[in-house]
Amino acid sequence: MLLDGINKPEDLKELTIDQLEQLAEEIRSFLIQKLSVTGGHLAPNLGVVELTLVMHYLFHSPHDKFIFDVGHQSYVHKILTGRKDQFDTLRMYKGLCGFVKRSESPHDVWEAGHSSTSLSAAMGMALARDFKGDTNRVVAVIGDGALTGGMALEALNHIGHEKRNMIVVLNDNEMSIAPNVGALHHYLGKIRTDRHYQKAKDDLQHLLNKIPAIGGKLAKTAERFKDSLKYLLVSGILFEQFGLTYLGPVDGHDIEGLIDIMKQADSMPGPVLVHVITVKGKGYTPAERDSHAWHGASPYKIESGQMVKAVGPPMYTKVFGDILIELAEKDERIVAVTPAMPGGSGLLEFAARFPHRMLDVGIAEQHAATMSAALALEGLKPVYAVYSTFLQRAYDQVVHDICRQNLNVVFAIDRAGFVGPDGETHQGVYDIAYLRHIPNLVLMMPKDENELRRMMVTSLQYNDGPIAVRYPRIHGVGVELEKDPQPIPIGSWETLREGDAYVILAVGPMISVAEDAAEALKREGVNVGIVNARFIKPLDEAMLVSLAESGKRIIVLEEGSQLGGLGSAVLEFYSLKGIYNTAVRIIGIPDFFVEHGSIQQQRTEVGLTGERVASEIRGMLPRVIKRVTGQV
């Protein structure tokens, strides 16, 4: 096999076109085999095999900078840069990262788990190159879905203005994570289908080249005619209006065609956009047939394409989608809003049931937030379904447009807490810290799937401003779902277990961790109380005062940042109330980024386990015993 001899990009340089084509098929087989065991982003990587091969064949990484938008299509890049032997550990704890990772290889020059950043990064690297007097190439790869992100358009505007040498590869597969939406999607579709433009442009160029010398007015007339031809045959010429030279579209699976067009792009001054048409999931029928489902695949059976799914109670995402449908059937004002994540956010069935009340705005989290504010202002009930890590991108809009105006927007924050194999770029561990200090916002998290249903009822009956429900990317605990869930009084906590000298304030999945600790300590004769601190804002102030008056020591347990989280809120409350005699210990996520692995491994790494909690309490026991017995 050719792939056995490819350990670095230089190994590609002497291959023939036929050998590159053979290598492309071997890489596809390699990916299909390896990901059937580990899971991962199969469809995106199958779509960029030839493109990535040609980039490494023609250019010289890492001297030349390859910048992948998001990075989940970088597996082929990893294979070609000496990491193919690590693929058995893909997305596993301490193993190969599923995204570009600078610490893994000098060939990984930019990290990203969020969309639409590559063009800005490329602009910065091109400017830095020119400032330093270097000569390296800068090549950014961005998907068509990522162009809906405002940041990408801001970068295009600057790139066209600066006119620095760089290549922008537009990987157009008509599919990001979900089907693309919006004017840009339709514009690219027009280019893809209009073959008359390319033929007419080529014919005109051939004619002009036959004329020995074109000078003065004739040359200007010819150029104006070429420009007019573009406007006549392809409406807009958007990218050239931005100031980039547009080349394409080209078949992204035709290696010879890709080599020709990339050489052409490399020979041109200024920024060049190469429009490459690819098939997401190319070479594996199940992934080609349903590239949405195979965007991020769990382990699967290669022959049948059947994914291996964990068996158990429904995922919180599914519970959210189901209750939203139930509530929307009773209230026609409810609309769902998502930034290109209808499947991941559990809204596909809602979209089928209420197609006109499902608003997928594409990769545009900021727009989604401000649009939701306006929907609420006009009397609708928008439910903005978004991953915790992606809501970060709309922070200003949450503060300025929603909370400042105190509008009735419901945030359904999925993937709150650790997310497992997607790792540090996707961990939902910062939303408590970046949301709870904003005036007017209510923030809560359920202990189980039935409480999630109750919280959605609470949210959509709440008319005093914005309200957020955060929930994890895991299965529920298996409780019975009430057919008629009732709202929960705002700011109320729930005592789940009575205790003596200690009480654990836990939220969400940490309830089960608290139960593990309490059971372990009970066997040792120590009774620890547990409180479901389901409202992170507002706090249950009456209960906090009662706990202080009873002299109990408090352990706050949260799957979120220790800095600025629920524990910080409890300490702030006691400080503001002048209560200084209550000991509070916080067990949360320390001040570092937690990498990929299983959720349990991530929790173990930071000490979010029953064993750790029990150990913390044991370490405090002697002082409690002395106080109870009157000894000093």
C-alpha positions as CSV (number, residue, x, y, z in Angstrom):
1,M,0.0,0.0,0.0
2,L,1.2,3.5,-0.8
3,L,-0.1,4.8,2.5
4,D,2.4,2.7,4.4
5,G,5.2,4.8,2.9
6,I,3.6,8.2,3.6
7,N,5.0,9.5,6.9
8,K,5.5,13.2,6.0
9,P,4.3,15.6,3.3
10,E,7.6,15.3,1.4
11,D,6.8,11.7,0.6
12,L,4.0,12.9,-1.7
13,K,6.2,15.0,-4.0
14,E,7.4,12.3,-6.4
15,L,4.1,10.5,-6.8
16,T,2.3,10.5,-10.1
17,I,-1.3,11.5,-10.6
18,D,-2.3,7.9,-10.8
19,Q,-0.5,7.2,-7.5
20,L,-2.2,10.2,-5.8
21,E,-5.6,8.8,-6.9
22,Q,-4.7,5.4,-5.5
23,L,-3.5,7.0,-2.3
24,A,-6.8,8.9,-2.0
25,E,-8.7,5.6,-2.1
26,E,-6.4,4.1,0.5
27,I,-6.9,7.1,2.8
28,R,-10.7,6.7,2.5
29,S,-10.5,3.1,3.4
30,F,-8.2,3.9,6.3
31,L,-10.6,6.5,7.7
32,I,-13.7,4.3,7.3
33,Q,-11.9,1.4,9.1
34,K,-10.5,3.5,11.9
35,L,-13.5,5.6,12.6
36,S,-15.8,2.5,12.7
37,V,-14.1,1.8,16.1
38,T,-13.4,5.3,17.5
39,G,-16.2,7.3,16.0
40,G,-15.5,10.8,14.8
41,H,-16.1,13.3,11.9
42,L,-16.3,10.9,9.0
43,A,-18.3,12.6,6.3
44,P,-16.3,15.9,6.4
45,N,-13.0,14.2,6.0
46,L,-14.1,11.8,3.3
47,G,-15.0,14.9,1.3
48,V,-11.6,16.6,1.5
49,V,-9.2,13.7,0.7
50,E,-8.1,14.9,-2.7
51,L,-8.1,18.6,-1.7
52,T,-5.8,17.9,1.2
53,L,-3.5,15.6,-0.8
54,V,-3.1,18.4,-3.5
55,M,-2.3,21.0,-0.9
56,H,0.4,18.9,0.6
57,Y,1.6,17.8,-2.8
58,L,2.1,21.3,-4.2
59,F,3.0,23.3,-1.1
60,H,5.4,22.9,1.8
61,S,3.8,22.6,5.2
62,P,4.6,23.8,7.9
63,H,6.6,26.6,6.1
64,D,3.4,27.2,4.1
65,K,0.5,27.8,6.5
66,F,-2.6,25.6,6.2
67,I,-5.5,27.0,8.2
68,F,-8.5,24.8,8.5
69,D,-11.8,26.4,9.5
70,V,-13.3,24.5,12.5
71,G,-10.7,21.7,12.1
72,H,-13.0,18.7,12.0
73,Q,-12.0,18.1,8.4
74,S,-8.3,17.8,9.3
75,Y,-8.0,14.0,9.7
76,V,-6.4,13.7,6.2
77,H,-4.0,16.4,7.1
78,K,-3.1,14.5,10.3
79,I,-2.5,11.3,8.3
80,L,-0.2,13.0,5.9
81,T,1.8,14.7,8.6
82,G,3.0,11.7,10.5
83,R,0.1,10.8,12.8
84,K,-1.6,7.9,11.0
85,D,-0.3,5.5,13.6
86,Q,-2.2,7.4,16.4
87,F,-5.6,7.0,14.8
88,D,-6.6,4.1,17.1
89,T,-6.6,6.8,19.9
90,L,-8.6,9.4,18.0
91,R,-10.7,11.5,20.4
92,M,-9.8,9.3,23.3
93,Y,-8.3,10.4,26.6
94,K,-4.7,11.6,26.1
95,G,-5.0,10.4,22.4
96,L,-5.2,12.1,19.0
97,C,-7.4,15.2,19.0
98,G,-10.4,15.3,16.6
99,F,-9.5,18.9,15.7
100,V,-6.3,20.7,14.7
101,K,-4.0,20.8,17.8
102,R,-0.8,22.9,17.8
103,S,0.8,20.8,20.6
104,E,0.4,17.7,18.3
105,S,2.4,18.8,15.4
106,P,4.2,21.8,13.9
107,H,2.0,21.3,10.8
108,D,-1.0,22.4,12.9
109,V,-0.6,26.2,12.9
110,W,-4.1,27.2,14.0
111,E,-6.7,25.7,16.4
112,A,-10.4,26.1,16.0
113,G,-13.5,24.3,17.2
114,H,-15.9,27.1,16.2
115,S,-16.7,28.1,12.7
116,S,-15.8,31.1,10.5
117,T,-12.4,31.9,12.0
118,S,-10.0,30.7,9.3
119,L,-10.1,33.8,7.1
120,S,-9.3,36.2,10.0
121,A,-6.4,33.9,11.1
122,A,-5.2,33.8,7.5
123,M,-5.3,37.6,7.2
124,G,-3.2,37.8,10.4
125,M,-0.7,35.3,9.2
126,A,-0.4,37.0,5.8
127,L,0.2,40.4,7.4
128,A,2.8,38.9,9.8
129,R,4.6,37.2,6.9
130,D,4.8,40.5,5.1
131,F,5.8,42.5,8.1
132,K,8.7,40.0,8.7
133,G,9.7,39.9,5.0
134,D,9.0,36.1,4.7
135,T,7.8,34.4,1.5
136,N,5.6,31.5,2.8
137,R,2.2,30.9,1.4
138,V,-1.0,31.2,3.5
139,V,-3.9,28.8,2.5
140,A,-7.2,29.0,4.3
141,V,-9.8,26.3,3.9
142,I,-13.4,27.4,4.7
143,G,-16.7,25.6,4.2
144,D,-19.7,27.2,2.4
145,G,-21.7,27.0,5.6
146,A,-19.1,28.9,7.5
147,L,-19.5,31.9,5.2
148,T,-22.8,32.7,6.9
149,G,-20.8,33.6,10.0
150,G,-20.4,37.3,10.2
151,M,-16.8,37.0,11.2
152,A,-16.0,35.4,7.8
153,L,-17.6,38.3,5.9
154,E,-15.7,40.8,8.1
155,A,-12.5,39.0,7.2
156,L,-13.3,38.9,3.4
157,N,-13.9,42.6,3.5
158,H,-10.4,43.2,5.0
159,I,-8.7,40.7,2.8
160,G,-10.0,42.4,-0.3
161,H,-8.9,45.7,1.0
162,E,-5.3,44.7,2.0
163,K,-4.6,42.7,-1.3
164,R,-2.1,40.4,0.5
165,N,-1.0,37.2,-1.2
166,M,-3.1,34.3,0.0
167,I,-5.3,31.5,-1.2
168,V,-8.8,31.0,0.2
169,V,-10.2,27.5,-0.6
170,L,-14.0,27.5,-0.5
171,N,-14.9,23.9,0.2
172,D,-18.4,23.8,-1.1
173,N,-20.3,20.6,-0.2
174,E,-23.7,22.3,0.2
175,M,-23.7,21.0,3.8
176,S,-22.2,22.2,7.0
177,I,-23.5,20.2,10.0
178,A,-27.1,20.8,8.8
179,P,-28.3,21.9,5.4
180,N,-27.2,25.4,4.7
181,V,-29.6,28.2,4.6
182,G,-29.7,31.8,3.3
183,A,-28.8,34.0,0.4
184,L,-25.1,32.9,0.3
185,H,-26.1,29.3,-0.1
186,H,-28.4,30.1,-3.0
187,Y,-25.7,32.3,-4.6
188,L,-23.1,29.5,-4.5
189,G,-25.7,27.2,-5.9
190,K,-26.1,29.5,-8.9
191,I,-22.4,29.4,-9.5
192,R,-22.2,25.7,-9.2
193,T,-24.9,25.1,-11.8
194,D,-23.9,27.9,-14.3
195,R,-21.4,26.2,-16.6
196,H,-22.0,28.7,-19.4
197,Y,-20.0,31.3,-17.5
198,Q,-16.8,29.2,-17.3
199,K,-17.0,28.2,-20.9
200,A,-17.6,31.7,-22.1
201,K,-14.8,33.1,-20.0
202,D,-12.4,30.5,-21.3
203,D,-13.4,31.1,-24.9
204,L,-12.9,34.8,-24.5
205,Q,-9.5,34.4,-22.9
206,H,-8.4,32.1,-25.7
207,L,-9.5,34.7,-28.3
208,L,-7.6,37.5,-26.6
209,N,-4.5,35.4,-26.3
210,K,-4.4,35.0,-30.1
211,I,-4.1,38.7,-30.6
212,P,-0.3,39.7,-30.6
213,A,-0.7,43.0,-28.7
214,I,-3.6,44.6,-27.1
215,G,-2.9,48.1,-25.9
216,G,-4.6,51.3,-24.9
217,K,-8.3,51.5,-25.3
218,L,-8.7,48.0,-26.8
219,A,-7.2,46.4,-23.7
220,K,-9.5,48.4,-21.4
221,T,-12.5,47.5,-23.6
222,A,-11.6,43.8,-23.5
223,E,-11.3,43.9,-19.7
224,R,-14.6,45.7,-19.4
225,F,-16.2,43.1,-21.7
226,K,-14.9,40.3,-19.5
227,D,-16.3,42.0,-16.4
228,S,-19.6,42.5,-18.1
229,L,-19.7,38.9,-19.1
230,K,-19.3,37.9,-15.5
231,Y,-22.2,40.1,-14.4
232,L,-24.3,38.8,-17.3
233,L,-23.8,35.1,-16.6
234,V,-23.2,34.9,-12.9
235,S,-25.2,37.3,-10.9
236,G,-23.3,39.3,-8.3
237,I,-19.7,38.1,-8.6
238,L,-19.7,38.5,-4.9
239,F,-16.1,37.5,-4.1
240,E,-14.6,39.7,-6.8
241,Q,-16.6,42.6,-5.5
242,F,-14.9,41.8,-2.1
243,G,-11.6,42.2,-3.9
244,L,-10.6,38.5,-4.4
245,T,-9.8,36.9,-7.7
246,Y,-12.3,34.1,-8.1
247,L,-11.3,30.7,-9.7
248,G,-13.7,27.9,-10.2
249,P,-15.8,26.0,-9.5
250,V,-13.6,22.9,-9.8
251,D,-14.4,19.3,-9.0
252,G,-12.9,18.7,-5.6
253,H,-12.3,15.0,-6.4
254,D,-10.4,15.6,-9.6
255,I,-6.8,15.6,-8.5
256,E,-5.4,16.8,-11.9
257,G,-7.9,19.6,-12.1
258,L,-7.2,20.6,-8.5
259,I,-3.5,20.7,-9.2
260,D,-4.0,22.9,-12.2
261,I,-6.3,25.4,-10.5
262,M,-4.1,25.6,-7.3
263,K,-1.0,26.3,-9.4
264,Q,-3.0,29.0,-11.2
265,A,-4.0,30.5,-7.9
266,D,-0.4,30.4,-6.6
267,S,0.8,32.3,-9.6
268,M,-1.6,35.2,-9.1
269,P,-0.9,38.3,-7.0
270,G,-3.2,39.2,-4.2
271,P,-5.9,37.2,-2.6
272,V,-7.4,34.4,-4.7
273,L,-10.5,32.4,-3.9
274,V,-10.6,28.8,-5.3
275,H,-14.2,27.4,-5.3
276,V,-14.0,23.6,-4.9
277,I,-17.1,21.4,-5.1
278,T,-16.9,18.3,-2.9
279,V,-19.2,15.5,-1.8
280,K,-19.4,15.2,1.9
281,G,-19.0,11.5,2.8
282,K,-17.4,10.7,-0.6
283,G,-16.7,7.0,-1.1
284,Y,-18.8,5.6,1.7
285,T,-22.4,5.2,0.6
286,P,-24.1,5.6,4.0
287,A,-22.2,8.8,4.6
288,E,-23.0,10.2,1.1
289,R,-26.6,9.3,1.6
290,D,-27.0,11.1,4.9
291,S,-24.0,13.4,5.5
292,H,-25.8,15.1,8.4
293,A,-26.0,11.9,10.4
294,W,-22.4,11.1,9.5
295,H,-21.0,14.5,10.2
296,G,-20.0,13.3,13.7
297,A,-20.5,9.5,13.8
298,S,-20.4,7.2,16.8
299,P,-18.7,3.8,16.2
300,Y,-20.5,1.8,13.4
301,K,-20.6,-1.4,11.4
302,I,-18.8,-0.8,8.1
303,E,-20.8,-3.2,6.0
304,S,-24.3,-2.1,7.1
305,G,-23.5,1.5,8.1
306,Q,-25.4,0.8,11.4
307,M,-24.1,3.0,14.2
308,V,-23.5,1.5,17.6
309,K,-25.7,3.5,20.0
310,A,-25.7,3.4,23.7
311,V,-28.9,1.9,25.2
312,G,-30.7,3.7,28.0
313,P,-33.1,6.5,28.9
314,P,-33.6,9.3,26.4
315,M,-30.9,11.9,26.0
316,Y,-31.7,15.3,27.5
317,T,-31.7,16.8,24.0
318,K,-34.5,14.4,23.0
319,V,-36.5,15.3,26.1
320,F,-36.1,19.0,25.3
321,G,-37.3,18.5,21.7
322,D,-40.3,16.4,22.8
323,I,-41.6,18.8,25.5
324,L,-41.1,21.8,23.1
325,I,-43.5,20.1,20.6
326,E,-46.0,19.4,23.4
327,L,-45.9,23.1,24.5
328,A,-46.0,24.4,21.0
329,E,-49.1,22.5,20.2
330,K,-50.9,24.4,23.0
331,D,-49.3,27.8,22.2
332,E,-48.9,29.0,18.7
333,R,-46.6,31.9,19.8
334,I,-43.8,29.5,20.5
335,V,-41.1,29.5,17.8
336,A,-37.7,27.6,17.8
337,V,-34.5,29.4,16.7
338,T,-31.2,27.6,16.0
339,P,-27.9,28.6,14.4
340,A,-27.5,25.7,12.0
341,M,-28.0,23.0,14.7
342,P,-31.6,21.6,14.3
343,G,-30.4,18.0,14.6
344,G,-27.9,18.4,17.3
345,S,-30.4,20.5,19.3
346,G,-33.2,18.0,19.0
347,L,-35.4,20.1,16.8
348,L,-35.8,18.0,13.7
349,E,-39.2,16.6,14.8
350,F,-40.3,20.1,15.8
351,A,-39.3,21.3,12.3
352,A,-41.4,18.6,10.7
353,R,-44.4,19.4,12.9
354,F,-44.1,23.2,12.7
355,P,-42.1,24.1,9.6
356,H,-43.1,27.7,9.7
357,R,-42.2,28.1,13.3
358,M,-38.7,26.6,12.9
359,L,-36.1,29.3,12.3
360,D,-32.7,28.0,11.3
361,V,-30.5,31.1,10.6
362,G,-27.3,29.2,9.6
363,I,-24.0,29.7,11.4
364,A,-25.0,33.1,12.8
365,E,-25.3,32.9,16.6
366,Q,-25.2,36.7,17.1
367,H,-28.0,37.2,14.5
368,A,-30.0,34.4,16.1
369,A,-29.9,36.2,19.5
370,T,-30.8,39.6,18.3
371,M,-33.6,38.2,16.1
372,S,-34.9,36.3,19.1
373,A,-35.0,39.6,21.0
374,A,-37.1,41.2,18.3
375,L,-39.5,38.2,18.1
376,A,-40.0,38.5,21.8
377,L,-40.6,42.2,21.5
378,E,-43.4,41.5,19.1
379,G,-45.2,39.1,21.4
380,L,-43.8,35.7,20.2
381,K,-42.1,33.2,22.5
382,P,-38.7,32.4,20.9
383,V,-36.8,29.4,22.2
384,Y,-33.2,29.9,21.2
385,A,-31.7,26.3,21.1
386,V,-27.9,26.5,21.1
387,Y,-24.9,24.6,22.5
388,S,-23.2,26.2,25.5
389,T,-19.9,26.6,23.7
390,F,-21.6,28.4,20.7
391,L,-23.7,30.7,22.8
392,Q,-20.3,32.3,23.8
393,R,-20.3,33.8,20.3
394,A,-23.4,35.8,21.0
395,Y,-22.4,37.2,24.4
396,D,-22.8,40.9,23.4
397,Q,-26.2,40.3,21.9
398,V,-27.4,38.4,25.1
399,V,-26.2,41.3,27.2
400,H,-27.2,44.3,25.0
401,D,-30.2,43.2,23.0
402,I,-31.9,40.6,25.3
403,C,-31.1,41.1,28.9
404,R,-30.8,44.9,28.8
405,Q,-34.2,45.2,27.3
406,N,-35.5,42.5,29.6
407,L,-37.1,40.5,26.8
408,N,-38.9,37.1,27.2
409,V,-36.4,35.0,25.3
410,V,-35.9,31.3,26.4
411,F,-32.4,30.0,26.1
412,A,-32.2,26.2,25.7
413,I,-28.5,25.6,26.4
414,D,-27.5,22.1,25.3
415,R,-24.1,20.4,25.9
416,A,-23.8,22.2,29.3
417,G,-20.9,20.6,31.2
418,F,-18.3,18.2,29.8
419,V,-18.9,17.0,26.3
420,G,-16.5,14.1,26.0
421,P,-14.6,13.4,22.8
422,D,-15.1,16.9,21.3
423,G,-12.9,18.2,24.0
424,E,-11.8,21.7,25.1
425,T,-13.2,23.7,22.2
426,H,-16.7,22.4,22.9
427,Q,-16.8,22.0,26.7
428,G,-19.9,23.7,28.0
429,V,-18.3,24.7,31.3
430,Y,-18.3,28.5,31.1
431,D,-21.9,29.5,30.5
432,I,-22.7,29.9,34.3
433,A,-19.8,32.3,34.7
434,Y,-20.6,34.4,31.6
435,L,-24.4,34.5,32.2
436,R,-25.2,34.7,35.9
437,H,-23.8,38.2,36.4
438,I,-26.1,39.7,33.7
439,P,-29.1,41.6,35.1
440,N,-32.6,40.3,34.5
441,L,-31.5,36.7,33.5
442,V,-32.8,33.6,35.3
443,L,-30.6,30.6,35.0
444,M,-31.4,27.0,36.0
445,M,-30.4,23.4,35.5
446,P,-32.4,20.2,36.0
447,K,-31.4,17.2,38.1
448,D,-33.2,14.8,35.8
449,E,-35.2,14.6,32.6
450,N,-38.5,15.1,34.2
451,E,-37.3,18.3,35.9
452,L,-36.1,19.5,32.4
453,R,-39.7,19.2,31.3
454,R,-40.9,21.2,34.3
455,M,-38.2,23.8,33.6
456,M,-39.4,24.2,30.0
457,V,-42.9,24.7,31.3
458,T,-41.5,27.2,33.8
459,S,-39.6,29.1,31.1
460,L,-42.5,29.4,28.7
461,Q,-44.9,30.6,31.4
462,Y,-42.3,33.1,32.7
463,N,-43.1,36.7,31.4
464,D,-40.6,38.8,33.4
465,G,-37.6,38.6,31.2
466,P,-35.0,36.2,29.7
467,I,-34.7,32.8,31.2
468,A,-32.2,30.0,30.5
469,V,-32.2,26.2,31.0
470,R,-28.9,24.4,30.7
471,Y,-28.7,20.6,30.3
472,P,-25.9,18.1,29.5
473,R,-25.0,15.9,26.6
474,I,-25.9,12.6,28.3
475,H,-28.8,10.2,28.8
476,G,-31.3,11.0,31.5
477,V,-31.4,9.1,34.8
478,G,-34.4,7.1,33.9
479,V,-37.2,8.7,36.0
480,E,-40.8,8.6,35.0
481,L,-41.9,11.6,32.9
482,E,-45.0,13.4,34.1
483,K,-47.7,13.8,31.5
484,D,-48.7,17.2,32.8
485,P,-45.4,18.8,34.1
486,Q,-45.9,21.8,36.4
487,P,-43.8,24.9,36.7
488,I,-41.2,25.3,39.4
489,P,-41.3,28.4,41.7
490,I,-38.4,30.7,40.5
491,G,-35.4,30.6,42.8
492,S,-36.5,27.5,44.8
493,W,-34.1,24.8,45.7
494,E,-35.0,21.3,46.8
495,T,-33.7,19.3,49.7
496,L,-33.1,15.7,48.5
497,R,-31.4,14.3,51.6
498,E,-31.2,15.5,55.2
499,G,-27.8,15.6,56.9
500,D,-26.1,16.6,60.1
501,A,-23.0,18.8,59.9
502,Y,-22.5,18.9,56.1
503,V,-24.6,19.7,53.1
504,I,-23.7,19.4,49.4
505,L,-25.2,21.9,47.1
506,A,-25.2,20.2,43.7
507,V,-26.6,21.0,40.3
508,G,-27.5,18.9,37.3
509,P,-25.6,15.6,36.9
510,M,-23.6,16.4,40.0
511,I,-26.6,15.3,42.0
512,S,-25.6,11.7,41.3
513,V,-22.0,12.4,42.3
514,A,-23.2,13.9,45.6
515,E,-25.3,10.8,46.2
516,D,-22.3,8.6,45.7
517,A,-20.3,10.6,48.2
518,A,-23.2,10.6,50.7
519,E,-23.6,6.9,50.5
520,A,-19.9,6.3,51.0
521,L,-19.9,8.5,54.1
522,K,-23.1,7.0,55.4
523,R,-21.4,3.7,55.7
524,E,-18.8,5.4,57.9
525,G,-21.5,6.9,60.1
526,V,-21.5,10.4,58.6
527,N,-24.8,11.8,57.4
528,V,-24.4,14.4,54.6
529,G,-27.3,16.4,53.2
530,I,-27.9,17.0,49.6
531,V,-29.7,20.0,48.0
532,N,-30.7,20.3,44.4
533,A,-29.5,23.9,43.7
534,R,-31.5,23.9,40.5
535,F,-31.7,27.7,40.3
536,I,-28.2,29.1,39.8
537,K,-29.8,32.6,39.5
538,P,-31.6,33.6,41.6
539,L,-30.3,31.7,44.5
540,D,-32.6,30.3,47.1
541,E,-31.6,32.9,49.6
542,A,-33.9,31.7,52.4
543,M,-32.3,28.3,52.3
544,L,-28.8,29.7,52.3
545,V,-29.6,31.8,55.4
546,S,-31.1,28.7,57.1
547,L,-28.0,26.7,56.3
548,A,-25.8,29.4,57.8
549,E,-27.9,29.7,60.9
550,S,-27.7,25.9,61.5
551,G,-23.9,26.0,61.3
552,K,-23.7,23.5,58.5
553,R,-20.6,23.4,56.3
554,I,-21.3,23.7,52.6
555,I,-19.7,21.9,49.7
556,V,-20.7,23.3,46.3
557,L,-20.5,20.7,43.5
558,E,-20.7,21.9,39.9
559,E,-19.6,20.7,36.5
560,G,-18.6,24.2,35.5
561,S,-15.8,26.7,36.1
562,Q,-14.9,27.3,39.7
563,L,-14.2,30.9,38.8
564,G,-17.5,32.7,38.6
565,G,-19.8,29.6,39.0
566,L,-22.4,28.6,41.5
567,G,-19.9,28.4,44.3
568,S,-18.8,31.9,43.7
569,A,-22.4,33.0,43.8
570,V,-22.9,31.4,47.2
571,L,-19.8,33.1,48.6
572,E,-20.8,36.4,47.1
573,F,-24.3,36.1,48.8
574,Y,-22.8,35.4,52.2
575,S,-20.3,38.3,51.8
576,L,-23.1,40.8,50.8
577,K,-25.2,39.6,53.7
578,G,-22.4,39.9,56.2
579,I,-22.5,36.2,57.0
580,Y,-18.9,35.2,57.8
581,N,-19.2,32.1,60.0
582,T,-20.2,29.7,57.2
583,A,-17.5,27.5,55.6
584,V,-17.9,26.9,51.9
585,R,-15.8,24.5,49.9
586,I,-16.1,24.6,46.0
587,I,-15.5,21.6,43.9
588,G,-15.7,22.5,40.2
589,I,-13.5,22.7,37.2
590,P,-10.1,24.3,37.8
591,D,-8.6,27.1,35.8
592,F,-7.4,25.2,32.8
593,F,-8.9,23.8,29.6
594,V,-9.9,20.1,29.9
595,E,-9.1,18.1,26.8
596,H,-10.9,15.3,25.0
597,G,-11.8,11.9,26.5
598,S,-14.9,10.3,27.9
599,I,-17.0,12.5,30.2
600,Q,-16.2,10.2,33.1
601,Q,-12.5,10.6,32.5
602,Q,-12.9,14.3,32.3
603,R,-14.7,14.4,35.6
604,T,-12.1,12.2,37.2
605,E,-9.3,14.4,36.0
606,V,-10.7,17.5,37.8
607,G,-12.1,15.6,40.8
608,L,-15.8,15.7,40.1
609,T,-16.3,12.2,41.6
610,G,-18.0,10.8,44.6
611,E,-14.7,9.5,46.0
612,R,-13.2,13.0,45.7
613,V,-16.2,14.7,47.4
614,A,-16.2,12.1,50.2
615,S,-12.4,12.6,50.7
616,E,-12.9,16.4,51.0
617,I,-15.5,15.9,53.7
618,R,-13.4,13.4,55.5
619,G,-10.6,16.0,55.6
620,M,-12.9,18.4,57.4
621,L,-14.4,15.9,59.9
622,P,-11.9,16.2,62.8
623,R,-12.7,19.9,63.3
624,V,-16.4,19.2,63.2
625,I,-16.1,16.4,65.8
626,K,-14.1,18.7,68.1
627,R,-16.7,21.4,67.8
628,V,-19.6,19.0,68.5
629,T,-17.9,17.5,71.6
630,G,-16.9,20.9,73.0
631,Q,-13.2,20.4,72.5
632,V,-11.0,23.2,71.2
